[in-house]
Amino acid sequence: MSIDETIKEQIEGNDVLLYMKGTPDFPQCGFSAQTAQILKQFGIEFAYVNILEDQDLRERLKEVANWPTYPQLYIDGELVGGCDIVMEMYQSGELKEMLEKAVGKA
Amino acid sequence: MSESERVRLIRERLEEALAPQELAIRDESHLHVGHEGARDGRGHFHVTIRAEAFRGVNPIARHRMVFDAMGELMNTDIHALRIDAAPPSGDDS
C-alpha cells in the first residue's frame, strides 16, 4: 500500500483519529499531550497514529493535509485542526457536538 | 539564526500577507529546551494576530492563512506555532 493509500484508509476508516507525537498514554510533545487529554475527557474511543514511528508518513501527511504541524485531529474524515483549534472548540462546546455526531452514527 | 531575527522574519511575513491591525509574536522556544521538538534547532512561537482578512473565515482556514504566510519558515525555522487568529475588535464572526 502506498503512503497516500495508508493515509486515506486511516482518515476514512476512523470516526475520530489523532495523528500525534507519541501515544495518548506516552505523548512525546506537549501539544500532542494536551490534544489527547481533551479527547480522553469525553470517554470516547479514538484512533491514533504515532507519527514519530513513520518518518515518510509524517512528511507526506503534512503535504496531503496542507497542514505543517502535529498534532492533527480528524473527525469524520475531515481535518479539524491542531492543538489550538481543538482547545478553542473544546471550550466553545463545538468539539463535543462534533464528537457526539461522529461517534453517534458509527 | 538568532531568536530575535526569527521573530522579525515572522513579523515581516505576516504584515505583508495579512495586513494585521494587531500583531504580537512571542518566542517560546525557551519553554521547550531539551524536548524532542527543540532538538533540530527550530523555534516555538506564539502569534496573536487581528486582521480583517480573518472575518467570515473558519478557524482552520485562518490557521492555514498564517501557515501560508510563513512559507518555508515552517520547515527551516519554526517547529511549532501557536496561533490566535481573529478579526479585529474581538468580533469573532
N, CA and C atoms of all chains as a GROMACS GRO file, in nm:
protein
  597
    1MET      N    1   0.084  -0.119   0.000
    1MET     CA    2   0.000   0.000   0.000
    1MET      C    3   0.089   0.125   0.000
    2SER      N    4   0.056   0.222  -0.083
    2SER     CA    5   0.136   0.345  -0.086
    2SER      C    6   0.105   0.429   0.039
    3ILE      N    7   0.190   0.526   0.065
    3ILE     CA    8   0.168   0.612   0.182
    3ILE      C    9   0.034   0.683   0.170
    4ASP      N   10   0.005   0.733   0.049
    4ASP     CA   11  -0.120   0.805   0.030
    4ASP      C   12  -0.241   0.716   0.058
    5GLU      N   13  -0.231   0.590   0.015
    5GLU     CA   14  -0.342   0.497   0.041
    5GLU      C   15  -0.356   0.468   0.190
    6THR      N   16  -0.242   0.454   0.256
    6THR     CA   17  -0.244   0.431   0.401
    6THR      C   18  -0.311   0.547   0.472
    7ILE      N   19  -0.273   0.668   0.435
    7ILE     CA   20  -0.330   0.788   0.497
    7ILE      C   21  -0.481   0.793   0.474
    8LYS      N   22  -0.519   0.769   0.349
    8LYS     CA   23  -0.661   0.774   0.313
    8LYS      C   24  -0.740   0.673   0.396
    9GLU      N   25  -0.684   0.552   0.406
    9GLU     CA   26  -0.753   0.447   0.480
    9GLU      C   27  -0.764   0.484   0.629
   10GLN      N   28  -0.658   0.540   0.683
   10GLN     CA   29  -0.661   0.578   0.824
   10GLN      C   30  -0.766   0.687   0.849
   11ILE      N   31  -0.767   0.787   0.764
   11ILE     CA   32  -0.857   0.901   0.786
   11ILE      C   33  -1.003   0.862   0.761
   12GLU      N   34  -1.024   0.783   0.656
   12GLU     CA   35  -1.162   0.747   0.623
   12GLU      C   36  -1.214   0.633   0.710
   13GLY      N   37  -1.122   0.554   0.764
   13GLY     CA   38  -1.163   0.436   0.839
   13GLY      C   39  -1.187   0.460   0.987
   14ASN      N   40  -1.163   0.582   1.032
   14ASN     CA   41  -1.182   0.612   1.175
   14ASN      C   42  -1.267   0.737   1.194
   15ASP      N   43  -1.368   0.725   1.280
   15ASP     CA   44  -1.453   0.841   1.307
   15ASP      C   45  -1.373   0.953   1.372
   16VAL      N   46  -1.286   0.912   1.464
   16VAL     CA   47  -1.204   1.010   1.535
   16VAL      C   48  -1.059   0.961   1.531
   17LEU      N   49  -0.973   1.040   1.472
   17LEU     CA   50  -0.834   0.997   1.453
   17LEU      C   51  -0.738   1.110   1.487
   18LEU      N   52  -0.641   1.078   1.571
   18LEU     CA   53  -0.542   1.178   1.611
   18LEU      C   54  -0.404   1.136   1.561
   19TYR      N   55  -0.345   1.217   1.475
   19TYR     CA   56  -0.204   1.199   1.439
   19TYR      C   57  -0.125   1.278   1.543
   20MET      N   58  -0.038   1.209   1.611
   20MET     CA   59   0.030   1.274   1.724
   20MET      C   60   0.174   1.226   1.737
   21LYS      N   61   0.248   1.297   1.823
   21LYS     CA   62   0.383   1.254   1.856
   21LYS      C   63   0.376   1.174   1.984
   22GLY      N   64   0.408   1.045   1.974
   22GLY     CA   65   0.393   0.956   2.087
   22GLY      C   66   0.255   0.894   2.087
   23THR      N   67   0.211   0.849   2.204
   23THR     CA   68   0.080   0.786   2.217
   23THR      C   69   0.000   0.862   2.323
   24PRO      N   70  -0.132   0.840   2.330
   24PRO     CA   71  -0.210   0.912   2.430
   24PRO      C   72  -0.155   0.890   2.572
   25ASP      N   73  -0.105   0.770   2.600
   25ASP     CA   74  -0.052   0.743   2.734
   25ASP      C   75   0.091   0.791   2.752
   26PHE      N   76   0.166   0.792   2.641
   26PHE     CA   77   0.305   0.841   2.648
   26PHE      C   78   0.333   0.942   2.537
   27PRO      N   79   0.269   1.058   2.546
   27PRO     CA   80   0.290   1.161   2.443
   27PRO      C   81   0.433   1.214   2.448
   28GLN      N   82   0.484   1.251   2.331
   28GLN     CA   83   0.622   1.299   2.320
   28GLN      C   84   0.629   1.448   2.293
   29CYS      N   85   0.518   1.517   2.309
   29CYS     CA   86   0.513   1.659   2.278
   29CYS      C   87   0.398   1.719   2.357
   30GLY      N   88   0.418   1.838   2.411
   30GLY     CA   89   0.317   1.900   2.495
   30GLY      C   90   0.185   1.924   2.424
   31PHE      N   91   0.193   1.959   2.295
   31PHE     CA   92   0.071   1.989   2.220
   31PHE      C   93  -0.007   1.861   2.190
   32SER      N   94   0.065   1.754   2.158
   32SER     CA   95   0.000   1.624   2.138
   32SER      C   96  -0.063   1.577   2.269
   33ALA      N   97   0.008   1.596   2.378
   33ALA     CA   98  -0.041   1.554   2.510
   33ALA      C   99  -0.172   1.625   2.542
   34GLN      N  100  -0.174   1.757   2.518
   34GLN     CA  101  -0.291   1.838   2.552
   34GLN      C  102  -0.412   1.795   2.468
   35THR      N  103  -0.387   1.771   2.340
   35THR     CA  104  -0.496   1.733   2.250
   35THR      C  105  -0.552   1.596   2.287
   36ALA      N  106  -0.463   1.501   2.314
   36ALA     CA  107  -0.507   1.367   2.353
   36ALA      C  108  -0.585   1.373   2.484
   37GLN      N  109  -0.540   1.458   2.575
   37GLN     CA  110  -0.604   1.472   2.705
   37GLN      C  111  -0.748   1.522   2.690
   38ILE      N  112  -0.767   1.616   2.598
   38ILE     CA  113  -0.902   1.667   2.574
   38ILE      C  114  -0.992   1.555   2.523
   39LEU      N  115  -0.942   1.477   2.427
   39LEU     CA  116  -1.023   1.368   2.372
   39LEU      C  117  -1.056   1.265   2.480
   40LYS      N  118  -0.960   1.237   2.565
   40LYS     CA  119  -0.981   1.139   2.672
   40LYS      C  120  -1.094   1.181   2.765
   41GLN      N  121  -1.107   1.310   2.785
   41GLN     CA  122  -1.210   1.360   2.876
   41GLN      C  123  -1.350   1.323   2.833
   42PHE      N  124  -1.367   1.300   2.703
   42PHE     CA  125  -1.500   1.266   2.654
   42PHE      C  126  -1.531   1.117   2.672
   43GLY      N  127  -1.429   1.040   2.709
   43GLY     CA  128  -1.450   0.898   2.732
   43GLY      C  129  -1.488   0.821   2.607
   44ILE      N  130  -1.450   0.872   2.493
   44ILE     CA  131  -1.482   0.802   2.368
   44ILE      C  132  -1.360   0.725   2.319
   45GLU      N  133  -1.388   0.628   2.232
   45GLU     CA  134  -1.279   0.557   2.166
   45GLU      C  135  -1.227   0.647   2.054
   46PHE      N  136  -1.095   0.662   2.049
   46PHE     CA  137  -1.042   0.731   1.932
   46PHE      C  138  -0.915   0.662   1.885
   47ALA      N  139  -0.895   0.666   1.755
   47ALA     CA  140  -0.776   0.605   1.697
   47ALA      C  141  -0.663   0.707   1.699
   48TYR      N  142  -0.540   0.658   1.703
   48TYR     CA  143  -0.428   0.750   1.693
   48TYR      C  144  -0.316   0.686   1.612
   49VAL      N  145  -0.235   0.770   1.554
   49VAL     CA  146  -0.115   0.725   1.483
   49VAL      C  147   0.002   0.804   1.542
   50ASN      N  148   0.103   0.730   1.586
   50ASN     CA  149   0.225   0.794   1.636
   50ASN      C  150   0.315   0.824   1.517
   51ILE      N  151   0.317   0.951   1.476
   51ILE     CA  152   0.389   0.985   1.352
   51ILE      C  153   0.541   0.981   1.370
   52LEU      N  154   0.586   0.972   1.494
   52LEU     CA  155   0.731   0.960   1.516
   52LEU      C  156   0.782   0.823   1.470
   53GLU      N  157   0.689   0.728   1.454
   53GLU     CA  158   0.731   0.594   1.414
   53GLU      C  159   0.734   0.575   1.264
   54ASP      N  160   0.692   0.674   1.188
   54ASP     CA  161   0.690   0.660   1.043
   54ASP      C  162   0.727   0.795   0.979
   55GLN      N  163   0.853   0.811   0.952
   55GLN     CA  164   0.905   0.938   0.902
   55GLN      C  165   0.844   0.975   0.766
   56ASP      N  166   0.823   0.875   0.680
   56ASP     CA  167   0.766   0.903   0.547
   56ASP      C  168   0.623   0.953   0.558
   57LEU      N  169   0.547   0.885   0.642
   57LEU     CA  170   0.408   0.926   0.662
   57LEU      C  171   0.403   1.066   0.725
   58ARG      N  172   0.492   1.088   0.820
   58ARG     CA  173   0.498   1.217   0.888
   58ARG      C  174   0.517   1.332   0.790
   59GLU      N  175   0.607   1.314   0.694
   59GLU     CA  176   0.633   1.420   0.597
   59GLU      C  177   0.522   1.431   0.493
   60ARG      N  178   0.474   1.314   0.449
   60ARG     CA  179   0.373   1.313   0.342
   60ARG      C  180   0.240   1.372   0.389
   61LEU      N  181   0.200   1.339   0.510
   61LEU     CA  182   0.070   1.387   0.559
   61LEU      C  183   0.067   1.540   0.568
   62LYS      N  184   0.181   1.601   0.598
   62LYS     CA  185   0.185   1.748   0.601
   62LYS      C  186   0.142   1.804   0.466
   63GLU      N  187   0.186   1.738   0.359
   63GLU     CA  188   0.151   1.786   0.224
   63GLU      C  189   0.007   1.754   0.190
   64VAL      N  190  -0.033   1.629   0.215
   64VAL     CA  191  -0.168   1.587   0.182
   64VAL      C  192  -0.271   1.672   0.258
   65ALA      N  193  -0.241   1.697   0.385
   65ALA     CA  194  -0.336   1.770   0.470
   65ALA      C  195  -0.328   1.921   0.448
   66ASN      N  196  -0.220   1.965   0.385
   66ASN     CA  197  -0.194   2.109   0.377
   66ASN      C  198  -0.192   2.169   0.517
   67TRP      N  199  -0.119   2.102   0.605
   67TRP     CA  200  -0.109   2.143   0.745
   67TRP      C  201   0.030   2.105   0.794
   68PRO      N  202   0.112   2.203   0.833
   68PRO     CA  203   0.255   2.175   0.851
   68PRO      C  204   0.299   2.121   0.986
   69THR      N  205   0.206   2.106   1.081
   69THR     CA  206   0.249   2.065   1.215
   69THR      C  207   0.162   1.952   1.270
   70TYR      N  208   0.209   1.895   1.381
   70TYR     CA  209   0.134   1.794   1.455
   70TYR      C  210   0.114   1.842   1.598
   71PRO      N  211   0.005   1.800   1.662
   71PRO     CA  212  -0.093   1.700   1.622
   71PRO      C  213  -0.191   1.749   1.515
   72GLN      N  214  -0.260   1.652   1.454
   72GLN     CA  215  -0.370   1.681   1.362
   72GLN      C  216  -0.488   1.592   1.402
   73LEU      N  217  -0.601   1.656   1.429
   73LEU     CA  218  -0.721   1.579   1.466
   73LEU      C  219  -0.818   1.571   1.348
   74TYR      N  220  -0.861   1.450   1.318
   74TYR     CA  221  -0.960   1.427   1.212
   74TYR      C  222  -1.087   1.372   1.274
   75ILE      N  223  -1.200   1.433   1.238
   75ILE     CA  224  -1.330   1.381   1.280
   75ILE      C  225  -1.413   1.362   1.154
   76ASP      N  226  -1.468   1.242   1.139
   76ASP     CA  227  -1.549   1.212   1.020
   76ASP      C  228  -1.472   1.238   0.891
   77GLY      N  229  -1.344   1.206   0.890
   77GLY     CA  230  -1.266   1.219   0.767
   77GLY      C  231  -1.220   1.359   0.733
   78GLU      N  232  -1.249   1.456   0.822
   78GLU     CA  233  -1.211   1.595   0.795
   78GLU      C  234  -1.110   1.643   0.898
   79LEU      N  235  -1.013   1.718   0.853
   79LEU     CA  236  -0.918   1.780   0.946
   79LEU      C  237  -0.988   1.888   1.028
   80VAL      N  238  -0.986   1.872   1.158
   80VAL     CA  239  -1.046   1.971   1.248
   80VAL      C  240  -0.944   2.079   1.281
   81GLY      N  241  -0.820   2.035   1.306
   81GLY     CA  242  -0.714   2.131   1.334
   81GLY      C  243  -0.608   2.072   1.426
   82GLY      N  244  -0.522   2.161   1.476
   82GLY     CA  245  -0.420   2.122   1.570
   82GLY      C  246  -0.462   2.158   1.712
   83CYS      N  247  -0.367   2.165   1.799
   83CYS     CA  248  -0.395   2.183   1.942
   83CYS      C  249  -0.475   2.310   1.971
   84ASP      N  250  -0.437   2.423   1.911
   84ASP     CA  251  -0.505   2.550   1.942
   84ASP      C  252  -0.653   2.545   1.905
   85ILE      N  253  -0.681   2.493   1.784
   85ILE     CA  254  -0.819   2.490   1.737
   85ILE      C  255  -0.901   2.391   1.820
   86VAL      N  256  -0.841   2.276   1.849
   86VAL     CA  257  -0.912   2.175   1.930
   86VAL      C  258  -0.946   2.234   2.067
   87MET      N  259  -0.850   2.304   2.125
   87MET     CA  260  -0.872   2.367   2.256
   87MET      C  261  -0.985   2.471   2.248
   88GLU      N  262  -0.980   2.552   2.143
   88GLU     CA  263  -1.082   2.655   2.122
   88GLU      C  264  -1.221   2.592   2.108
   89MET      N  265  -1.228   2.485   2.029
   89MET     CA  266  -1.357   2.420   2.003
   89MET      C  267  -1.405   2.342   2.125
   90TYR      N  268  -1.311   2.297   2.205
   90TYR     CA  269  -1.346   2.230   2.330
   90TYR      C  270  -1.412   2.331   2.424
   91GLN      N  271  -1.351   2.447   2.434
   91GLN     CA  272  -1.402   2.550   2.525
   91GLN      C  273  -1.537   2.605   2.479
   92SER      N  274  -1.558   2.609   2.348
   92SER     CA  275  -1.684   2.664   2.297
   92SER      C  276  -1.796   2.560   2.295
   93GLY      N  277  -1.761   2.433   2.317
   93GLY     CA  278  -1.862   2.328   2.313
   93GLY      C  279  -1.880   2.266   2.176
   94GLU      N  280  -1.816   2.327   2.075
   94GLU     CA  281  -1.829   2.275   1.938
   94GLU      C  282  -1.773   2.135   1.922
   95LEU      N  283  -1.663   2.111   1.993
   95LEU     CA  284  -1.596   1.982   1.979
   95LEU      C  285  -1.688   1.870   2.029
   96LYS      N  286  -1.753   1.895   2.142
   96LYS     CA  287  -1.844   1.796   2.199
   96LYS      C  288  -1.952   1.760   2.097
   97GLU      N  289  -2.007   1.864   2.036
   97GLU     CA  290  -2.111   1.845   1.936
   97GLU      C  291  -2.061   1.757   1.820
   98MET      N  292  -1.942   1.793   1.770
   98MET     CA  293  -1.885   1.720   1.657
   98MET      C  294  -1.859   1.574   1.692
   99LEU      N  295  -1.807   1.553   1.812
   99LEU     CA  296  -1.774   1.416   1.854
   99LEU      C  297  -1.901   1.333   1.872
  100GLU      N  298  -2.001   1.395   1.930
  100GLU     CA  299  -2.127   1.322   1.951
  100GLU      C  300  -2.187   1.280   1.817
  101LYS      N  301  -2.179   1.370   1.722
  101LYS     CA  302  -2.233   1.342   1.590
  101LYS      C  303  -2.154   1.229   1.523
  102ALA      N  304  -2.022   1.238   1.534
  102ALA     CA  305  -1.936   1.141   1.466
  102ALA      C  306  -1.946   1.002   1.528
  103VAL      N  307  -1.940   0.997   1.659
  103VAL     CA  308  -1.940   0.868   1.727
  103VAL      C  309  -2.080   0.808   1.727
  104GLY      N  310  -2.180   0.895   1.737
  104GLY     CA  311  -2.318   0.851   1.742
  104GLY      C  312  -2.362   0.774   1.619
  105LYS      N  313  -2.309   0.814   1.506
  105LYS     CA  314  -2.359   0.750   1.383
  105LYS      C  315  -2.271   0.632   1.341
  106ALA      N  316  -2.172   0.599   1.424
  106ALA     CA  317  -2.080   0.491   1.389
  106ALA      C  318  -2.153   0.358   1.384
  107MET      N  319   2.066   3.119   1.317
  107MET     CA  320   1.986   3.243   1.316
  107MET      C  321   1.942   3.276   1.458
  108SER      N  322   1.954   3.399   1.499
  108SER     CA  323   1.920   3.437   1.636
  108SER      C  324   1.769   3.436   1.654
  109GLU      N  325   1.725   3.433   1.777
  109GLU     CA  326   1.582   3.425   1.805
  109GLU      C  327   1.510   3.552   1.762
  110SER      N  328   1.569   3.665   1.789
  110SER     CA  329   1.500   3.789   1.755
  110SER      C  330   1.491   3.806   1.603
  111GLU      N  331   1.589   3.753   1.534
  111GLU     CA  332   1.586   3.755   1.388
  111GLU      C  333   1.467   3.675   1.336
  112ARG      N  334   1.439   3.564   1.400
  112ARG     CA  335   1.324   3.483   1.359
  112ARG      C  336   1.193   3.558   1.382
  113VAL      N  337   1.182   3.623   1.496
  113VAL     CA  338   1.060   3.699   1.525
  113VAL      C  339   1.042   3.808   1.420
  114ARG      N  340   1.152   3.871   1.383
  114ARG     CA  341   1.145   3.978   1.282
  114ARG      C  342   1.096   3.921   1.148
  115LEU      N  343   1.148   3.805   1.110
  115LEU     CA  344   1.107   3.742   0.984
  115LEU      C  345   0.958   3.706   0.986
  116ILE      N  346   0.914   3.650   1.097
  116ILE     CA  347   0.774   3.611   1.109
  116ILE      C  348   0.686   3.736   1.098
  117ARG      N  349   0.728   3.842   1.168
  117ARG     CA  350   0.652   3.967   1.164
  117ARG      C  351   0.641   4.020   1.021
  118GLU      N  352   0.753   4.020   0.951
  118GLU     CA  353   0.754   4.070   0.813
  118GLU      C  354   0.658   3.992   0.724
  119ARG      N  355   0.665   3.860   0.735
  119ARG     CA  356   0.579   3.776   0.651
  119ARG      C  357   0.431   3.801   0.678
  120LEU      N  358   0.397   3.809   0.808
  120LEU     CA  359   0.256   3.827   0.844
  120LEU      C  360   0.206   3.965   0.804
  121GLU      N  361   0.290   4.065   0.822
  121GLU     CA  362   0.248   4.201   0.785
  121GLU      C  363   0.225   4.212   0.635
  122GLU      N  364   0.312   4.148   0.561
  122GLU     CA  365   0.300   4.153   0.416
  122GLU      C  366   0.176   4.077   0.368
  123ALA      N  367   0.153   3.959   0.425
  123ALA     CA  368   0.047   3.872   0.373
  123ALA      C  369  -0.091   3.911   0.423
  124LEU      N  370  -0.101   3.959   0.549
  124LEU     CA  371  -0.233   3.971   0.609
  124LEU      C  372  -0.267   4.111   0.659
  125ALA      N  373  -0.177   4.205   0.646
  125ALA     CA  374  -0.200   4.344   0.688
  125ALA      C  375  -0.272   4.352   0.823
  126PRO      N  376  -0.214   4.295   0.927
  126PRO     CA  377  -0.283   4.289   1.057
  126PRO      C  378  -0.297   4.426   1.123
  127GLN      N  379  -0.405   4.441   1.200
  127GLN     CA  380  -0.422   4.561   1.281
  127GLN      C  381  -0.350   4.546   1.413
  128GLU      N  382  -0.344   4.423   1.460
  128GLU     CA  383  -0.266   4.394   1.581
  128GLU      C  384  -0.184   4.269   1.554
  129LEU      N  385  -0.063   4.272   1.607
  129LEU     CA  386   0.024   4.155   1.587
  129LEU      C  387   0.122   4.146   1.702
  130ALA      N  388   0.119   4.035   1.770
  130ALA     CA  389   0.216   4.011   1.878
  130ALA      C  390   0.279   3.874   1.856
  131ILE      N  391   0.410   3.869   1.858
  131ILE     CA  392   0.480   3.742   1.838
  131ILE      C  393   0.568   3.717   1.959
  132ARG      N  394   0.549   3.600   2.016
  132ARG     CA  395   0.627   3.564   2.135
  132ARG      C  396   0.713   3.443   2.104
  133ASP      N  397   0.840   3.453   2.137
  133ASP     CA  398   0.929   3.339   2.120
  133ASP      C  399   0.920   3.254   2.247
  134GLU      N  400   0.866   3.133   2.232
  134GLU     CA  401   0.850   3.045   2.349
  134GLU      C  402   0.950   2.930   2.346
  135SER      N  403   1.053   2.947   2.264
  135SER     CA  404   1.149   2.837   2.247
  135SER      C  405   1.212   2.794   2.379
  136HIS      N  406   1.234   2.891   2.467
  136HIS     CA  407   1.299   2.859   2.595
  136HIS      C  408   1.216   2.763   2.679
  137LEU      N  409   1.084   2.756   2.652
  137LEU     CA  410   0.998   2.666   2.729
  137LEU      C  411   1.016   2.521   2.686
  138HIS      N  412   1.082   2.503   2.573
  138HIS     CA  413   1.088   2.368   2.514
  138HIS      C  414   1.230   2.316   2.502
  139VAL      N  415   1.324   2.383   2.565
  139VAL     CA  416   1.463   2.339   2.557
  139VAL      C  417   1.473   2.195   2.605
  140GLY      N  418   1.540   2.112   2.525
  140GLY     CA  419   1.562   1.974   2.568
  140GLY      C  420   1.454   1.878   2.527
  141HIS      N  421   1.338   1.929   2.484
  141HIS     CA  422   1.236   1.832   2.441
  141HIS      C  423   1.258   1.795   2.295
  142GLU      N  424   1.192   1.686   2.256
  142GLU     CA  425   1.216   1.627   2.122
  142GLU      C  426   1.211   1.733   2.013
  143GLY      N  427   1.111   1.820   2.019
  143GLY     CA  428   1.089   1.916   1.912
  143GLY      C  429   1.191   2.029   1.909
  144ALA      N  430   1.269   2.043   2.015
  144ALA     CA  431   1.366   2.153   2.020
  144ALA      C  432   1.501   2.110   1.964
  145ARG      N  433   1.515   1.979   1.943
  145ARG     CA  434   1.648   1.928   1.908
  145ARG      C  435   1.699   1.973   1.773
  146ASP      N  436   1.608   1.996   1.678
  146ASP     CA  437   1.656   2.034   1.545
  146ASP      C  438   1.689   2.183   1.537
  147GLY      N  439   1.675   2.254   1.646
  147GLY     CA  440   1.716   2.394   1.649
  147GLY      C  441   1.610   2.493   1.603
  148ARG      N  442   1.499   2.442   1.554
  148ARG     CA  443   1.394   2.535   1.513
  148ARG      C  444   1.319   2.583   1.638
  149GLY      N  445   1.241   2.690   1.623
  149GLY     CA  446   1.183   2.753   1.740
  149GLY      C  447   1.034   2.726   1.760
  150HIS      N  448   0.989   2.759   1.882
  150HIS     CA  449   0.847   2.758   1.916
  150HIS      C  450   0.801   2.904   1.928
  151PHE      N  451   0.691   2.936   1.864
  151PHE     CA  452   0.644   3.074   1.868
  151PHE      C  453   0.493   3.080   1.894
  152HIS      N  454   0.452   3.193   1.949
  152HIS     CA  455   0.309   3.218   1.970
  152HIS      C  456   0.273   3.347   1.898
  153VAL      N  457   0.173   3.338   1.811
  153VAL     CA  458   0.132   3.453   1.733
  153VAL      C  459  -0.010   3.493   1.770
  154THR      N  460  -0.027   3.619   1.810
  154THR     CA  461  -0.161   3.673   1.827
  154THR      C  462  -0.182   3.774   1.716
  155ILE      N  463  -0.282   3.752   1.634
  155ILE     CA  464  -0.298   3.837   1.516
  155ILE      C  465  -0.445   3.872   1.495
  156ARG      N  466  -0.468   4.001   1.470
  156ARG     CA  467  -0.603   4.050   1.441
  156ARG      C  468  -0.599   4.115   1.304
  157ALA      N  469  -0.675   4.059   1.211
  157ALA     CA  470  -0.673   4.112   1.075
  157ALA      C  471  -0.811   4.098   1.012
  158GLU      N  472  -0.846   4.195   0.930
  158GLU     CA  473  -0.975   4.191   0.860
  158GLU      C  474  -0.986   4.066   0.773
  159ALA      N  475  -0.871   4.019   0.726
  159ALA     CA  476  -0.870   3.904   0.636
  159ALA      C  477  -0.934   3.780   0.699
  160PHE      N  478  -0.943   3.777   0.834
  160PHE     CA  479  -0.997   3.658   0.901
  160PHE      C  480  -1.149   3.663   0.916
  161ARG      N  481  -1.210   3.776   0.881
  161ARG     CA  482  -1.354   3.788   0.901
  161ARG      C  483  -1.430   3.689   0.812
  162GLY      N  484  -1.520   3.615   0.874
  162GLY     CA  485  -1.600   3.518   0.799
  162GLY      C  486  -1.524   3.393   0.758
  163VAL      N  487  -1.406   3.375   0.815
  163VAL     CA  488  -1.323   3.260   0.779
  163VAL      C  489  -1.316   3.166   0.899
  164ASN      N  490  -1.331   3.036   0.876
  164ASN     CA  491  -1.332   2.944   0.989
  164ASN      C  492  -1.190   2.922   1.045
  165PRO      N  493  -1.183   2.866   1.168
  165PRO     CA  494  -1.053   2.858   1.235
  165PRO      C  495  -0.946   2.785   1.154
  166ILE      N  496  -0.983   2.678   1.089
  166ILE     CA  497  -0.881   2.601   1.018
  166ILE      C  498  -0.826   2.681   0.901
  167ALA      N  499  -0.913   2.755   0.834
  167ALA     CA  500  -0.867   2.838   0.722
  167ALA      C  501  -0.782   2.954   0.772
  168ARG      N  502  -0.816   3.008   0.890
  168ARG     CA  503  -0.734   3.116   0.948
  168ARG      C  504  -0.593   3.066   0.976
  169HIS      N  505  -0.585   2.949   1.033
  169HIS     CA  506  -0.452   2.893   1.062
  169HIS      C  507  -0.374   2.867   0.933
  170ARG      N  508  -0.445   2.818   0.831
  170ARG     CA  509  -0.377   2.792   0.703
  170ARG      C  510  -0.323   2.922   0.644
  171MET      N  511  -0.401   3.030   0.660
  171MET     CA  512  -0.354   3.160   0.607
  171MET      C  513  -0.223   3.201   0.676
  172VAL      N  514  -0.216   3.174   0.806
  172VAL     CA  515  -0.093   3.208   0.879
  172VAL      C  516   0.021   3.116   0.836
  173PHE      N  517  -0.008   2.987   0.826
  173PHE     CA  518   0.096   2.893   0.780
  173PHE      C  519   0.145   2.929   0.640
  174ASP      N  520   0.049   2.964   0.554
  174ASP     CA  521   0.087   3.000   0.416
  174ASP      C  522   0.178   3.122   0.415
  175ALA      N  523   0.149   3.217   0.502
  175ALA     CA  524   0.232   3.338   0.509
  175ALA      C  525   0.374   3.302   0.555
  176MET      N  526   0.384   3.201   0.639
  176MET     CA  527   0.515   3.159   0.689
  176MET      C  528   0.598   3.093   0.579
  177GLY      N  529   0.532   3.023   0.489
  177GLY     CA  530   0.602   2.956   0.379
  177GLY      C  531   0.712   2.865   0.428
  178GLU      N  532   0.830   2.879   0.370
  178GLU     CA  533   0.944   2.791   0.401
  178GLU      C  534   0.987   2.800   0.547
  179LEU      N  535   0.956   2.910   0.613
  179LEU     CA  536   0.997   2.924   0.754
  179LEU      C  537   0.946   2.808   0.838
  180MET      N  538   0.829   2.751   0.797
  180MET     CA  539   0.776   2.638   0.873
  180MET      C  540   0.872   2.520   0.870
  181ASN      N  541   0.949   2.509   0.765
  181ASN     CA  542   1.044   2.397   0.755
  181ASN      C  543   1.183   2.432   0.808
  182THR      N  544   1.220   2.560   0.794
  182THR     CA  545   1.358   2.597   0.824
  182THR      C  546   1.376   2.654   0.965
  183ASP      N  547   1.276   2.724   1.016
  183ASP     CA  548   1.295   2.798   1.141
  183ASP      C  549   1.190   2.775   1.248
  184ILE      N  550   1.073   2.727   1.206
  184ILE     CA  551   0.964   2.714   1.303
  184ILE      C  552   0.931   2.568   1.325
  185HIS      N  553   0.938   2.527   1.450
  185HIS     CA  554   0.898   2.390   1.482
  185HIS      C  555   0.750   2.388   1.520
  186ALA      N  556   0.710   2.484   1.602
  186ALA     CA  557   0.570   2.488   1.647
  186ALA      C  558   0.522   2.632   1.651
  187LEU      N  559   0.397   2.649   1.611
  187LEU     CA  560   0.340   2.783   1.605
  187LEU      C  561   0.203   2.777   1.671
  188ARG      N  562   0.190   2.845   1.784
  188ARG     CA  563   0.056   2.857   1.844
  188ARG      C  564  -0.006   2.982   1.785
  189ILE      N  565  -0.131   2.966   1.742
  189ILE     CA  566  -0.193   3.075   1.667
  189ILE      C  567  -0.323   3.117   1.731
  190ASP      N  568  -0.336   3.246   1.757
  190ASP     CA  569  -0.462   3.305   1.799
  190ASP      C  570  -0.497   3.407   1.691
  191ALA      N  571  -0.583   3.366   1.599
  191ALA     CA  572  -0.614   3.450   1.483
  191ALA      C  573  -0.763   3.484   1.481
  192ALA      N  574  -0.793   3.613   1.469
  192ALA     CA  575  -0.933   3.656   1.466
  192ALA      C  576  -0.941   3.791   1.396
  193PRO      N  577  -1.063   3.832   1.358
  193PRO     CA  578  -1.079   3.967   1.305
  193PRO      C  579  -1.058   4.069   1.417
  194PRO      N  580  -1.037   4.195   1.386
  194PRO     CA  581  -1.015   4.298   1.488
  194PRO      C  582  -1.138   4.319   1.577
  195SER      N  583  -1.118   4.383   1.689
  195SER     CA  584  -1.222   4.428   1.783
  195SER      C  585  -1.295   4.312   1.851
  196GLY      N  586  -1.228   4.198   1.860
  196GLY     CA  587  -1.284   4.087   1.936
  196GLY      C  588  -1.406   4.024   1.873
  197ASP      N  589  -1.447   4.076   1.758
  197ASP     CA  590  -1.561   4.019   1.688
  197ASP      C  591  -1.516   3.893   1.617
  198ASP      N  592  -1.571   3.779   1.658
  198ASP     CA  593  -1.518   3.651   1.610
  198ASP      C  594  -1.594   3.598   1.489
  199SER      N  595  -1.687   3.676   1.437
  199SER     CA  596  -1.773   3.623   1.330
  199SER      C  597  -1.702   3.622   1.197
   0.00000   0.00000   0.00000
